[in-house]
Amino acid sequence: MIKIYLANACTLKEVSEIAYAKLTDYRKKKTDKLHVEMPRLTSIMAGLLLNYATKDYLNCKLEDDKSCAIKKLATEDLIDGYDTDYDFEIEEIGQGKPVYKERTDIHFNISHTANIVVVAIASKPIGIDIDGNRNFSDRMIDKFYSKKEAAWVYGNDLTKQDRFFSLWTMKEAFSKLLGDGIARTILNVEFLHDTDIVECYYKGEKQDVIIEEQEYCGYKIAVIREA
């Protein structure tokens, strides 16, 4: 089961200090390094959203909806429902991937773009990325995409932007699944659309992963989890 949670950091502006006070020391330290308003708000929102996601995931029943529909949360619900019982200790592995140190039965990943924050949570290692609504160049396609990927993106001018960010978020999500960082993986991972099911290859080997795609307000969201 994969769960996806989303919140708008802009709604924190009037209550940011109240929200900040609820955060773990780990999240406060990350937030304290940020001095620009929106990055700071997205960091605070990430802490709120992860707490809610963990609580919701652990309390859902196995027979609950197993789809990957996005659950959008209001700031007041995240603040009022914050429960420190679900603030499990976090450590960083690989190139800084956060994981729960002792709760190895719970896997999560966080992403944000502009003011939107998303959290994915599952029973197996997972990665999530959200991106879109920004400019990109053909040079990026030619540099970072394989020939087959580039051909798929260039295949239809009407969907070129959608296809670019569909692949880009998949590559980011896969790198976050591995915990190796996008710079180490982007040229080694390939997503092929030759069949109805998108196939993932890493260093030439097909990967046994589950790929989910969502859209929100023009942004592409990709979630990749170990099968």
The 8 nearest C-alpha neighbors of each residue, nearest first, counted from 0:
[[1, 65, 121, 2, 122, 66, 67, 61],
 [2, 0, 121, 120, 67, 3, 119, 65],
 [1, 3, 120, 119, 67, 121, 0, 4],
 [4, 2, 119, 69, 118, 70, 67, 120],
 [3, 5, 70, 118, 117, 69, 71, 119],
 [6, 4, 117, 71, 116, 70, 72, 118],
 [7, 5, 72, 116, 71, 115, 8, 73],
 [6, 8, 115, 9, 114, 10, 116, 5],
 [7, 9, 114, 41, 10, 11, 40, 44],
 [10, 8, 11, 7, 12, 114, 40, 37],
 [9, 11, 8, 12, 7, 74, 13, 14],
 [12, 10, 15, 14, 9, 8, 13, 40],
 [11, 13, 15, 10, 14, 9, 40, 8],
 [12, 14, 11, 15, 10, 16, 17, 9],
 [15, 13, 11, 17, 16, 12, 18, 10],
 [14, 16, 18, 11, 17, 12, 19, 13],
 [15, 17, 19, 18, 14, 20, 13, 12],
 [18, 16, 14, 20, 15, 19, 21, 78],
 [17, 19, 15, 16, 20, 21, 78, 14],
 [20, 18, 16, 21, 22, 17, 15, 43],
 [21, 19, 17, 18, 22, 16, 27, 23],
 [22, 20, 19, 18, 23, 17, 81, 78],
 [23, 21, 19, 20, 26, 27, 46, 24],
 [22, 24, 25, 26, 27, 21, 86, 46],
 [23, 25, 27, 26, 28, 22, 29, 21],
 [26, 24, 23, 28, 27, 29, 89, 22],
 [25, 27, 29, 23, 28, 24, 22, 46],
 [28, 26, 24, 30, 29, 25, 31, 22],
 [29, 27, 31, 25, 26, 30, 24, 32],
 [30, 28, 26, 27, 31, 32, 25, 42],
 [31, 29, 27, 32, 28, 33, 42, 39],
 [30, 32, 28, 33, 29, 27, 34, 39],
 [31, 33, 30, 29, 34, 28, 39, 27],
 [32, 34, 39, 31, 30, 35, 38, 29],
 [33, 35, 36, 39, 32, 31, 38, 30],
 [36, 34, 33, 38, 37, 39, 40, 32],
 [35, 37, 39, 38, 40, 34, 33, 12],
 [36, 38, 40, 39, 35, 41, 114, 8],
 [39, 37, 41, 40, 36, 35, 42, 33],
 [38, 40, 42, 36, 37, 33, 41, 30],
 [39, 41, 37, 43, 42, 38, 8, 44],
 [42, 40, 44, 38, 8, 43, 39, 45],
 [43, 41, 45, 39, 40, 44, 30, 38],
 [44, 42, 40, 46, 45, 41, 19, 39],
 [43, 45, 41, 47, 46, 42, 8, 48],
 [44, 46, 42, 48, 43, 47, 49, 41],
 [47, 45, 43, 49, 44, 48, 26, 22],
 [48, 46, 44, 50, 45, 49, 77, 51],
 [47, 49, 45, 51, 50, 46, 44, 52],
 [50, 48, 52, 46, 51, 47, 45, 53],
 [49, 51, 53, 47, 48, 52, 85, 86],
 [50, 52, 48, 54, 49, 53, 55, 47],
 [53, 51, 49, 55, 54, 50, 56, 48],
 [54, 52, 56, 50, 55, 51, 49, 57],
 [53, 55, 51, 57, 52, 56, 85, 58],
 [54, 56, 52, 58, 53, 57, 51, 59],
 [57, 55, 53, 59, 58, 54, 52, 2],
 [58, 56, 54, 55, 59, 53, 60, 52],
 [57, 59, 55, 56, 54, 60, 53, 61],
 [60, 58, 56, 57, 55, 63, 61, 62],
 [59, 61, 63, 62, 58, 57, 56, 64],
 [62, 60, 63, 59, 65, 64, 0, 58],
 [61, 63, 60, 64, 65, 59, 0, 66],
 [64, 62, 60, 61, 65, 59, 66, 0],
 [63, 65, 66, 62, 61, 67, 60, 0],
 [66, 64, 0, 63, 67, 1, 62, 2],
 [67, 65, 64, 68, 1, 0, 2, 69],
 [68, 66, 2, 1, 69, 3, 65, 211],
 [67, 69, 66, 70, 3, 2, 213, 65],
 [68, 70, 3, 4, 71, 67, 5, 2],
 [69, 71, 4, 5, 3, 72, 68, 2],
 [72, 70, 5, 6, 4, 69, 73, 7],
 [73, 71, 6, 5, 70, 74, 76, 77],
 [72, 74, 76, 75, 77, 6, 71, 7],
 [73, 75, 77, 76, 78, 10, 72, 11],
 [76, 74, 78, 77, 73, 79, 80, 72],
 [77, 75, 79, 74, 73, 78, 80, 72],
 [76, 78, 74, 80, 75, 79, 81, 47],
 [77, 79, 75, 81, 76, 80, 74, 18],
 [80, 78, 76, 81, 77, 75, 74, 82],
 [79, 81, 77, 78, 76, 82, 51, 75],
 [80, 82, 78, 79, 77, 51, 83, 50],
 [81, 83, 84, 85, 80, 50, 86, 54],
 [82, 84, 86, 85, 81, 50, 21, 87],
 [85, 83, 82, 86, 87, 54, 81, 50],
 [86, 84, 83, 87, 82, 54, 50, 53],
 [87, 85, 83, 84, 50, 88, 23, 82],
 [86, 88, 85, 99, 89, 102, 84, 100],
 [87, 89, 100, 99, 86, 90, 101, 25],
 [90, 88, 99, 100, 98, 97, 87, 91],
 [89, 91, 100, 98, 97, 99, 92, 88],
 [92, 90, 97, 95, 96, 98, 89, 93],
 [91, 93, 96, 95, 94, 97, 90, 178],
 [94, 92, 178, 95, 179, 96, 91, 177],
 [93, 95, 179, 178, 96, 180, 92, 91],
 [96, 94, 91, 92, 93, 97, 178, 179],
 [95, 97, 91, 92, 178, 94, 93, 98],
 [98, 96, 91, 90, 95, 89, 92, 99],
 [99, 97, 89, 90, 100, 91, 96, 106],
 [98, 100, 89, 102, 101, 88, 87, 90],
 [99, 101, 89, 90, 88, 98, 102, 103],
 [100, 102, 103, 99, 88, 87, 89, 104],
 [103, 101, 104, 99, 105, 100, 87, 106],
 [102, 104, 105, 101, 99, 100, 106, 98],
 [105, 103, 102, 122, 106, 123, 121, 101],
 [106, 104, 122, 103, 102, 121, 107, 123],
 [107, 105, 121, 124, 120, 122, 123, 125],
 [108, 106, 120, 119, 125, 121, 105, 98],
 [107, 109, 119, 126, 118, 127, 125, 120],
 [110, 108, 118, 117, 127, 119, 107, 111],
 [111, 109, 128, 117, 116, 129, 127, 118],
 [112, 110, 116, 115, 117, 129, 113, 109],
 [111, 113, 115, 114, 130, 129, 116, 110],
 [112, 114, 115, 111, 37, 38, 116, 41],
 [115, 113, 8, 7, 112, 9, 41, 116],
 [116, 114, 7, 111, 112, 113, 6, 8],
 [117, 115, 111, 6, 5, 110, 7, 45],
 [118, 116, 5, 110, 4, 109, 111, 6],
 [117, 119, 109, 4, 3, 108, 49, 5],
 [120, 118, 3, 108, 107, 2, 127, 4],
 [119, 121, 107, 2, 106, 1, 118, 108],
 [122, 120, 1, 106, 123, 0, 105, 107],
 [121, 123, 105, 104, 106, 0, 124, 120],
 [122, 124, 121, 106, 225, 125, 224, 105],
 [125, 123, 106, 225, 224, 176, 122, 126],
 [124, 126, 224, 176, 223, 123, 107, 108],
 [125, 127, 176, 172, 175, 223, 108, 222],
 [128, 126, 222, 172, 221, 108, 110, 119],
 [127, 129, 172, 168, 110, 221, 220, 171],
 [130, 128, 220, 219, 111, 168, 110, 112],
 [129, 131, 218, 219, 112, 168, 164, 128],
 [132, 130, 218, 133, 219, 164, 217, 129],
 [131, 133, 218, 217, 134, 130, 160, 219],
 [134, 132, 131, 135, 130, 160, 218, 164],
 [133, 135, 136, 132, 131, 160, 137, 164],
 [134, 136, 133, 139, 137, 160, 138, 163],
 [135, 137, 138, 139, 134, 140, 141, 163],
 [136, 138, 140, 139, 141, 135, 142, 153],
 [137, 139, 141, 136, 140, 142, 135, 143],
 [138, 140, 142, 137, 136, 141, 143, 135],
 [141, 139, 137, 144, 138, 142, 143, 149],
 [140, 142, 138, 139, 144, 143, 137, 149],
 [143, 141, 139, 140, 138, 144, 145, 137],
 [142, 144, 140, 139, 141, 186, 185, 145],
 [145, 143, 140, 148, 149, 141, 142, 146],
 [144, 146, 148, 147, 149, 189, 143, 141],
 [145, 147, 149, 148, 150, 144, 141, 151],
 [148, 146, 150, 145, 149, 151, 191, 144],
 [147, 149, 145, 151, 150, 146, 144, 152],
 [150, 148, 152, 146, 151, 147, 144, 145],
 [149, 151, 147, 153, 148, 152, 154, 146],
 [150, 152, 154, 148, 149, 153, 147, 192],
 [153, 151, 149, 162, 154, 159, 150, 163],
 [154, 152, 150, 151, 155, 149, 159, 156],
 [155, 153, 151, 152, 150, 156, 159, 149],
 [154, 156, 157, 158, 153, 159, 152, 151],
 [157, 155, 159, 158, 153, 154, 160, 152],
 [156, 158, 155, 159, 160, 161, 154, 153],
 [159, 157, 161, 156, 160, 155, 162, 152],
 [158, 160, 156, 162, 152, 161, 157, 155],
 [161, 159, 163, 162, 158, 164, 157, 152],
 [162, 160, 158, 164, 163, 159, 165, 219],
 [161, 163, 165, 159, 152, 160, 164, 158],
 [162, 164, 160, 165, 166, 161, 152, 159],
 [165, 163, 167, 166, 161, 162, 168, 131],
 [164, 166, 162, 163, 168, 167, 161, 219],
 [167, 165, 169, 164, 163, 168, 170, 162],
 [166, 168, 164, 170, 169, 165, 163, 171],
 [167, 169, 171, 128, 221, 170, 166, 165],
 [170, 168, 172, 166, 221, 167, 171, 173],
 [169, 171, 173, 167, 168, 172, 185, 166],
 [172, 170, 168, 174, 169, 173, 181, 128],
 [173, 171, 127, 126, 169, 128, 175, 174],
 [174, 172, 176, 170, 175, 171, 126, 169],
 [173, 175, 171, 177, 181, 180, 176, 172],
 [176, 174, 178, 126, 172, 177, 173, 180],
 [175, 177, 126, 125, 173, 174, 178, 172],
 [178, 176, 174, 175, 179, 173, 180, 126],
 [177, 179, 175, 93, 96, 176, 94, 180],
 [180, 178, 94, 177, 93, 174, 183, 175],
 [179, 181, 174, 182, 183, 178, 94, 175],
 [180, 182, 184, 174, 183, 185, 171, 179],
 [183, 181, 180, 184, 185, 186, 179, 174],
 [184, 182, 181, 180, 179, 185, 186, 174],
 [183, 185, 187, 181, 186, 182, 174, 188],
 [184, 186, 181, 187, 188, 182, 170, 183],
 [187, 185, 184, 188, 143, 144, 183, 145],
 [188, 186, 202, 184, 185, 201, 189, 203],
 [189, 187, 201, 200, 185, 186, 184, 202],
 [188, 190, 200, 199, 201, 191, 187, 145],
 [191, 189, 199, 198, 200, 197, 192, 148],
 [190, 192, 198, 197, 193, 189, 148, 199],
 [191, 193, 197, 194, 190, 198, 196, 195],
 [192, 194, 191, 195, 197, 196, 198, 151],
 [195, 193, 196, 192, 197, 191, 198, 190],
 [194, 196, 197, 192, 193, 198, 191, 210],
 [197, 195, 194, 198, 192, 193, 191, 210],
 [198, 196, 192, 191, 190, 195, 199, 194],
 [197, 199, 191, 190, 196, 200, 192, 205],
 [198, 200, 190, 206, 205, 189, 191, 201],
 [201, 199, 205, 189, 204, 203, 206, 188],
 [200, 202, 188, 203, 204, 187, 189, 205],
 [201, 203, 187, 204, 188, 200, 189, 205],
 [202, 204, 201, 200, 205, 187, 188, 189],
 [205, 203, 200, 201, 202, 206, 199, 188],
 [204, 206, 200, 199, 201, 203, 207, 198],
 [207, 205, 199, 200, 208, 204, 201, 198],
 [208, 206, 226, 225, 205, 209, 199, 198],
 [207, 209, 225, 226, 224, 206, 210, 223],
 [208, 210, 224, 226, 223, 225, 211, 207],
 [211, 209, 223, 222, 208, 224, 212, 221],
 [212, 210, 222, 221, 223, 209, 213, 67],
 [211, 213, 221, 220, 222, 210, 214, 219],
 [214, 212, 220, 219, 221, 211, 215, 69],
 [215, 213, 219, 218, 220, 217, 216, 212],
 [214, 216, 218, 217, 219, 213, 220, 69],
 [217, 215, 218, 214, 219, 132, 131, 115],
 [216, 218, 215, 132, 214, 131, 219, 130],
 [219, 217, 131, 215, 130, 214, 216, 132],
 [218, 220, 214, 130, 129, 131, 165, 213],
 [219, 221, 129, 213, 128, 212, 214, 168],
 [222, 220, 212, 169, 168, 128, 127, 211],
 [223, 221, 127, 211, 126, 210, 172, 212],
 [222, 224, 210, 126, 209, 125, 172, 173],
 [225, 223, 125, 209, 208, 124, 226, 126],
 [224, 226, 208, 124, 123, 209, 207, 125],
 [225, 208, 209, 207, 224, 123, 223, 206]]
